[in-house]
Amino acid sequence: MNGVGLAWLPSGERDIHQFGASGDRSMRTSLTLAAAGSLGLAAFALASDSLDPTTEGFDPRVAATDRSGGKSDFPKFDSVVKDSYKKIVSTVDGKPGLYTLYVDEKTGDVLAELPRNFEKQNVFFAYTIAGGIPTAGVQAGDLYAHWKRFDKRLALIQPNFEVRSSGDRQSRAGTQRVFTDRVLLDVPIRTMGKGGGPVIDLTDLLVKQSSKFFGRLTSGANTRLVTVEKAKSFPKNVELAFKMPLRSGKLATLAYSIAEIPENTGYKPRVADERVGYFTTAHRDIGDASKENPWVRYINRWNVQKADPKLKMSPPKQPIVFYVEHTTPVRYRRWVRDGILEWNKAFEKVGIVNAIEVYQQDAETGAHMEKDPEDARYNFFLWTNADMGFAIGPSRVHPKTGQILDADIVM
């Protein structure tokens, strides 16, 4: 069982890239090295069909409604969000979430009121089939996008980061003229919310159009029998899960994590060195015609920095935190933990101590049970009984910089 190691490079420090592997050894050795070696795996394409750019039924008209408080073109809020819908409050102090969710558990409908400034938010969709297939729990995909209103519809638009220009103003303008953003999908605005933002049907978006996220895995699924398994809304993210029969009739759980991603996190990307085998995030820079190779490749890495750069050995500003899921057998938990923490020795070589922390989720004590493996805010080690031996450690990265945002290990 071979694994590619964790990639991390602090600003101004020398490179670290190690590889771990385990052969036909004891279960203890396999668990330890697989957990460590899978940490840095950066990409996994679960479905052969990615997001379908087809936008059948999309209304291209520019917004023409009066948003200044005149007569509304939409039904009244109370006639859409009826008494059968329950407002979801997930925060202890009652603070509003990223989206205001309303759930009708009987029909499986989930409505979401977006904030008034929704068009200024960059959102990160992370999606996973959490149950019902052999590779349940493995990250299926992600996308970076923003909402845009077109009259009575909202479109989810993916910016074009694949082709860019670092040239002068004229070069950048010419590039933007040709290499435009694309519409991934769209939904109707059901009504306007009490906070002034549009209300959309997330069941329509995430269930009925799920094949645009999961490809053929959910094509032909019976969306008439959907149930809402999870609906949570926090200030910076929304967590949703739906259960429905696939084409085969087998029940599967579709999990979505929607988070707001700031444009600038202070992270500095690093150009990849072709002599070292990193996973990369690449784009073409056509701003300089004198370059023989227009491709720019950034390595995928964590944003780990010294809390005090003046110290020879310093703790990190923000550690990499992993949670071992409660499904991991008790007899293996120690070795899983040791395997993950083994990477701290590599970080110590560049002067960072305790760069990685590991916590055990436990159903008996309730420790960390409020955290979901599908939640893109958390990194998890998941155990699966899929009747086949494998370990994989995919991660999700920012498409502009290669910064790792979320990573999971499934074994």
C-alpha positions as CSV (number, residue, x, y, z in Angstrom):
1,M,0.0,0.0,0.0
2,N,1.8,3.1,-1.2
3,G,1.0,6.7,-0.1
4,V,2.3,10.1,-1.1
5,G,3.4,12.2,1.8
6,L,2.2,15.5,3.1
7,A,3.3,18.6,1.2
8,W,4.0,21.8,3.1
9,L,6.4,24.6,2.5
10,P,6.6,27.6,4.8
11,S,7.4,31.0,3.3
12,G,11.2,31.5,3.3
13,E,12.0,28.0,4.5
14,R,13.4,25.0,2.7
15,D,11.2,22.4,1.0
16,I,9.8,19.4,2.7
17,H,8.3,16.5,0.7
18,Q,8.5,13.0,2.0
19,F,7.1,9.8,0.9
20,G,5.7,6.9,3.0
21,A,5.0,3.3,2.0
22,S,4.1,0.1,3.6
23,G,4.3,-3.4,2.2
24,D,3.1,-6.7,3.3
25,R,3.6,-6.2,7.0
26,S,1.6,-6.3,10.2
27,M,-1.8,-4.5,10.5
28,R,-0.2,-2.1,13.0
29,T,2.5,-1.0,10.6
30,S,0.1,-0.7,7.7
31,L,-2.3,1.5,9.6
32,T,0.5,3.7,10.9
33,L,2.1,4.3,7.5
34,A,-1.1,4.5,5.5
35,A,-2.5,7.2,7.8
36,A,0.7,9.1,7.4
37,G,1.2,8.5,3.8
38,S,-2.3,9.4,2.8
39,L,-2.2,12.8,4.4
40,G,-0.8,14.6,1.4
41,L,-2.8,13.0,-1.4
42,A,-4.4,16.0,-3.1
43,A,-6.9,15.0,-5.7
44,F,-9.4,12.2,-6.5
45,A,-11.9,12.1,-9.3
46,L,-14.8,10.0,-8.0
47,A,-17.1,10.6,-10.9
48,S,-16.1,10.6,-14.6
49,D,-18.6,13.3,-15.3
50,S,-17.8,16.5,-13.5
51,L,-20.0,19.5,-13.3
52,D,-22.0,19.7,-16.5
53,P,-21.8,23.2,-18.0
54,T,-25.1,22.7,-19.8
55,T,-27.5,25.4,-18.7
56,E,-30.7,24.2,-20.3
57,G,-33.6,26.5,-19.4
58,F,-31.3,29.3,-18.3
59,D,-32.8,32.7,-18.6
60,P,-30.1,35.1,-20.0
61,R,-32.0,38.3,-19.5
62,V,-30.3,40.9,-17.4
63,A,-32.0,41.7,-14.1
64,A,-34.9,44.1,-14.8
65,T,-36.9,44.1,-11.7
66,D,-37.2,47.1,-9.4
67,R,-35.1,46.3,-6.2
68,S,-35.6,49.7,-4.6
69,G,-38.7,48.7,-2.7
70,G,-41.4,49.0,-5.4
71,K,-44.0,46.4,-6.1
72,S,-42.6,42.9,-5.7
73,D,-42.6,40.5,-8.7
74,F,-42.5,37.5,-6.3
75,P,-45.1,35.8,-4.1
76,K,-45.3,36.8,-0.5
77,F,-42.7,35.2,1.8
78,D,-45.4,33.6,4.0
79,S,-47.1,32.0,1.0
80,V,-43.9,30.2,0.0
81,V,-42.3,29.5,3.4
82,K,-45.4,28.1,5.0
83,D,-45.9,26.8,8.6
84,S,-44.7,23.3,7.6
85,Y,-41.2,24.7,7.2
86,K,-39.0,24.8,10.2
87,K,-36.3,27.5,10.5
88,I,-32.9,26.0,11.3
89,V,-30.8,27.6,14.1
90,S,-27.5,25.8,14.5
91,T,-25.5,28.3,16.5
92,V,-25.6,28.3,20.3
93,D,-26.1,32.0,20.6
94,G,-28.7,32.1,17.8
95,K,-26.5,34.1,15.4
96,P,-27.6,33.9,11.8
97,G,-25.9,31.4,9.5
98,L,-24.4,32.0,6.1
99,Y,-27.8,31.1,4.6
100,T,-31.1,31.1,6.5
101,L,-32.4,27.5,6.1
102,Y,-36.1,26.4,6.2
103,V,-36.8,22.7,6.1
104,D,-40.0,20.8,5.4
105,E,-39.2,17.4,6.8
106,K,-42.4,15.8,5.4
107,T,-41.7,16.8,1.8
108,G,-37.9,16.9,1.9
109,D,-37.8,20.5,0.7
110,V,-35.0,22.8,1.9
111,L,-35.3,26.5,1.2
112,A,-32.5,28.9,1.7
113,E,-32.5,32.7,2.1
114,L,-29.3,34.2,0.8
115,P,-27.9,37.4,2.4
116,R,-28.5,40.7,0.7
117,N,-24.8,40.8,-0.4
118,F,-24.9,37.3,-1.9
119,E,-23.4,38.5,-5.3
120,K,-20.2,39.7,-3.5
121,Q,-19.6,36.4,-1.7
122,N,-17.2,33.8,-3.1
123,V,-18.5,30.3,-2.1
124,F,-16.8,26.9,-2.0
125,F,-19.0,23.9,-2.7
126,A,-17.6,20.6,-1.4
127,Y,-19.6,17.5,-2.1
128,T,-19.4,13.8,-1.1
129,I,-21.4,10.7,-1.3
130,A,-21.4,9.9,2.4
131,G,-23.1,6.5,2.2
132,G,-24.5,3.9,-0.1
133,I,-21.5,3.2,-2.4
134,P,-18.2,1.3,-1.9
135,T,-16.2,4.5,-1.8
136,A,-18.5,6.3,0.6
137,G,-16.8,9.1,2.4
138,V,-14.3,9.8,-0.3
139,Q,-14.4,13.4,-1.5
140,A,-16.3,13.5,-4.8
141,G,-15.4,17.0,-5.9
142,D,-15.6,20.8,-5.3
143,L,-16.1,24.1,-7.0
144,Y,-15.4,27.7,-6.4
145,A,-18.1,30.0,-7.6
146,H,-20.4,33.0,-6.9
147,W,-24.1,33.7,-7.4
148,K,-25.4,36.2,-9.9
149,R,-29.0,37.3,-10.3
150,F,-30.7,37.3,-13.8
151,D,-34.1,38.7,-13.3
152,K,-36.1,36.0,-11.5
153,R,-33.3,33.4,-11.5
154,L,-30.0,32.9,-9.7
155,A,-27.1,31.4,-11.6
156,L,-24.1,29.8,-10.0
157,I,-21.1,31.1,-12.0
158,Q,-17.6,29.6,-12.0
159,P,-14.8,32.1,-12.6
160,N,-12.2,31.3,-15.3
161,F,-8.9,30.7,-13.4
162,E,-7.6,28.4,-16.1
163,V,-6.4,31.2,-18.3
164,R,-5.0,34.4,-16.9
165,S,-2.8,37.3,-17.8
166,S,-0.2,38.9,-15.6
167,G,0.6,41.5,-18.4
168,D,-0.5,45.1,-18.7
169,R,-4.0,46.4,-18.5
170,Q,-4.7,45.9,-22.2
171,S,-3.5,42.3,-22.0
172,R,-5.7,41.6,-19.1
173,A,-8.7,43.2,-20.8
174,G,-8.1,41.2,-24.0
175,T,-7.9,38.0,-22.0
176,Q,-11.1,38.6,-20.1
177,R,-12.9,39.2,-23.4
178,V,-12.2,35.7,-24.7
179,F,-11.8,33.6,-21.6
180,T,-15.0,34.3,-19.8
181,D,-16.6,32.7,-16.7
182,R,-19.2,30.0,-17.2
183,V,-22.7,29.3,-15.8
184,L,-22.8,25.9,-14.0
185,L,-26.5,25.8,-13.2
186,D,-29.4,28.0,-12.3
187,V,-32.5,28.0,-10.1
188,P,-35.6,30.2,-9.9
189,I,-36.0,32.8,-7.1
190,R,-39.0,31.5,-5.1
191,T,-39.6,34.7,-3.1
192,M,-37.7,37.5,-1.4
193,G,-36.7,36.8,2.2
194,K,-37.4,38.9,5.3
195,G,-33.8,40.0,5.3
196,G,-34.0,41.3,1.8
197,G,-32.2,38.4,0.1
198,P,-33.5,35.9,-2.5
199,V,-35.0,32.6,-1.4
200,I,-34.1,29.5,-3.5
201,D,-35.0,25.8,-3.3
202,L,-31.8,23.9,-2.3
203,T,-33.6,20.5,-2.9
204,D,-34.1,21.6,-6.5
205,L,-30.4,22.6,-6.8
206,L,-28.7,19.8,-4.9
207,V,-31.0,16.9,-5.4
208,K,-32.8,17.3,-8.7
209,Q,-29.6,18.6,-10.3
210,S,-27.3,16.3,-8.4
211,S,-25.9,14.7,-11.5
212,K,-24.3,18.1,-12.4
213,F,-22.2,17.5,-9.2
214,F,-21.8,13.7,-9.1
215,G,-22.1,12.8,-12.8
216,R,-23.4,9.4,-13.6
217,L,-23.3,8.2,-10.0
218,T,-26.7,10.0,-9.3
219,S,-28.1,10.1,-12.8
220,G,-31.5,8.4,-12.8
221,A,-31.9,8.6,-9.0
222,N,-35.4,8.7,-7.6
223,T,-35.7,12.2,-6.3
224,R,-39.3,11.8,-5.4
225,L,-38.2,9.8,-2.3
226,V,-35.7,12.2,-0.9
227,T,-35.4,12.8,2.8
228,V,-33.3,15.5,4.6
229,E,-30.7,13.9,6.8
230,K,-28.8,17.0,7.8
231,A,-29.4,20.7,7.7
232,K,-27.0,23.1,9.6
233,S,-26.2,26.7,9.0
234,F,-23.2,28.4,10.7
235,P,-21.9,32.0,10.1
236,K,-19.4,30.9,7.5
237,N,-20.8,27.6,6.2
238,V,-23.9,25.5,5.5
239,E,-24.0,21.7,5.9
240,L,-26.6,19.6,4.1
241,A,-27.2,15.9,3.5
242,F,-30.0,14.2,1.5
243,K,-30.8,10.5,1.3
244,M,-32.5,9.1,-1.8
245,P,-32.5,5.9,-3.9
246,L,-30.0,5.7,-6.7
247,R,-30.9,4.3,-10.1
248,S,-30.3,0.8,-8.7
249,G,-32.7,1.5,-5.8
250,K,-29.9,1.5,-3.2
251,L,-30.2,4.3,-0.7
252,A,-27.3,6.8,-0.9
253,T,-26.6,9.9,1.1
254,L,-25.4,13.1,-0.7
255,A,-23.5,15.5,1.5
256,Y,-22.8,19.1,0.6
257,S,-20.6,21.7,2.4
258,I,-21.0,25.3,1.3
259,A,-18.6,27.8,2.8
260,E,-17.7,31.4,2.2
261,I,-14.1,31.8,1.0
262,P,-12.3,35.1,1.4
263,E,-10.5,36.4,-1.7
264,N,-7.3,37.1,0.2
265,T,-6.2,34.8,3.1
266,G,-2.6,36.0,3.2
267,Y,-1.4,32.8,1.6
268,K,1.5,33.0,-0.9
269,P,1.5,30.4,-3.6
270,R,4.8,28.7,-4.5
271,V,5.7,27.7,-8.1
272,A,6.3,24.0,-8.4
273,D,9.8,22.5,-9.2
274,E,9.5,19.9,-11.8
275,R,12.2,17.9,-10.1
276,V,9.9,17.2,-7.2
277,G,6.6,15.3,-7.5
278,Y,3.9,17.5,-5.9
279,F,0.3,17.7,-6.8
280,T,-0.2,21.0,-8.5
281,T,-2.8,23.6,-9.4
282,A,-2.1,25.0,-12.8
283,H,-3.1,27.8,-15.1
284,R,-2.0,29.4,-18.4
285,D,-0.5,32.9,-18.2
286,I,-0.7,34.5,-21.7
287,G,0.3,37.9,-20.6
288,D,3.9,37.5,-21.8
289,A,4.3,36.4,-25.4
290,S,8.0,36.0,-25.0
291,K,7.7,33.0,-22.7
292,E,8.1,29.7,-24.4
293,N,5.9,27.9,-21.8
294,P,2.7,29.7,-20.7
295,W,1.9,27.2,-17.9
296,V,2.2,28.2,-14.3
297,R,2.0,25.4,-11.7
298,Y,1.6,26.0,-8.0
299,I,2.2,23.2,-5.5
300,N,-0.7,22.2,-3.3
301,R,0.3,22.8,0.3
302,W,-1.0,23.7,3.7
303,N,-0.6,27.3,5.0
304,V,1.6,26.6,8.0
305,Q,3.7,29.3,9.4
306,K,5.7,29.9,12.6
307,A,3.9,31.7,15.3
308,D,7.2,33.5,16.1
309,P,9.6,33.6,13.1
310,K,12.4,34.7,15.4
311,L,12.4,31.4,17.3
312,K,14.5,28.5,16.1
313,M,11.7,26.1,17.2
314,S,8.2,27.6,17.2
315,P,4.7,26.3,17.4
316,P,2.5,27.1,14.3
317,K,0.2,30.1,14.0
318,Q,-2.5,27.6,13.1
319,P,-1.9,23.8,13.3
320,I,-3.2,21.2,11.0
321,V,-5.9,19.4,12.9
322,F,-7.2,15.9,12.1
323,Y,-10.1,14.1,13.8
324,V,-10.2,10.3,13.9
325,E,-13.8,9.3,13.2
326,H,-15.7,7.3,15.8
327,T,-16.2,4.4,13.3
328,T,-12.4,3.6,13.6
329,P,-12.1,0.4,15.6
330,V,-10.8,1.0,19.1
331,R,-8.0,-1.5,18.7
332,Y,-6.5,0.5,15.8
333,R,-7.0,4.1,17.0
334,R,-3.6,4.4,18.7
335,W,-1.8,3.4,15.5
336,V,-3.8,5.7,13.3
337,R,-3.0,8.6,15.7
338,D,0.7,7.7,15.7
339,G,0.8,7.5,12.0
340,I,-0.6,11.0,11.5
341,L,1.5,12.5,14.2
342,E,4.6,11.0,12.7
343,W,4.6,13.9,10.2
344,N,5.5,16.3,13.1
345,K,9.1,15.0,12.8
346,A,9.3,16.4,9.3
347,F,8.0,19.8,10.4
348,E,10.5,20.0,13.1
349,K,13.2,20.0,10.5
350,V,12.2,23.5,9.5
351,G,11.7,24.7,13.1
352,I,8.0,24.1,13.7
353,V,6.9,21.9,16.6
354,N,3.4,20.3,17.0
355,A,2.4,21.4,13.5
356,I,-0.2,18.6,13.4
357,E,-2.7,17.8,16.1
358,V,-5.0,14.7,16.3
359,Y,-8.3,14.3,18.3
360,Q,-10.5,11.3,18.7
361,Q,-14.2,11.5,17.9
362,D,-16.0,9.1,20.2
363,A,-19.7,8.2,20.2
364,E,-19.6,6.8,23.8
365,T,-18.3,10.0,25.4
366,G,-19.7,12.4,22.8
367,A,-16.3,13.9,22.1
368,H,-16.3,15.9,18.9
369,M,-19.5,14.2,17.7
370,E,-20.9,17.6,16.7
371,K,-18.4,17.6,13.8
372,D,-19.2,16.0,10.5
373,P,-16.6,14.4,8.2
374,E,-18.2,16.0,5.2
375,D,-17.9,19.5,6.8
376,A,-15.1,21.2,4.8
377,R,-13.9,23.0,7.9
378,Y,-12.6,19.7,9.4
379,N,-10.0,17.2,8.4
380,F,-11.0,13.6,9.1
381,F,-9.7,10.1,9.2
382,L,-12.6,7.8,8.2
383,W,-12.8,4.0,8.5
384,T,-14.8,2.1,6.0
385,N,-15.8,-1.6,5.7
386,A,-16.1,-1.7,1.9
387,D,-14.9,-5.3,1.7
388,M,-11.7,-4.1,-0.1
389,G,-8.4,-3.0,1.1
390,F,-7.5,0.6,0.2
391,A,-6.4,3.9,1.7
392,I,-6.8,7.3,0.0
393,G,-6.1,10.8,1.2
394,P,-7.7,13.4,-1.1
395,S,-7.7,17.1,-0.4
396,R,-9.5,20.2,-1.7
397,V,-7.5,23.3,-2.7
398,H,-8.1,26.9,-3.6
399,P,-8.2,27.0,-7.4
400,K,-6.2,30.2,-7.6
401,T,-3.4,29.4,-5.3
402,G,-3.2,25.7,-4.5
403,Q,-3.7,26.3,-0.7
404,I,-5.1,23.1,0.8
405,L,-8.5,23.9,2.4
406,D,-9.6,20.5,3.5
407,A,-8.2,16.9,3.6
408,D,-9.6,13.5,4.5
409,I,-8.2,10.1,4.8
410,V,-10.4,7.1,4.0
411,M,-9.2,3.6,4.9
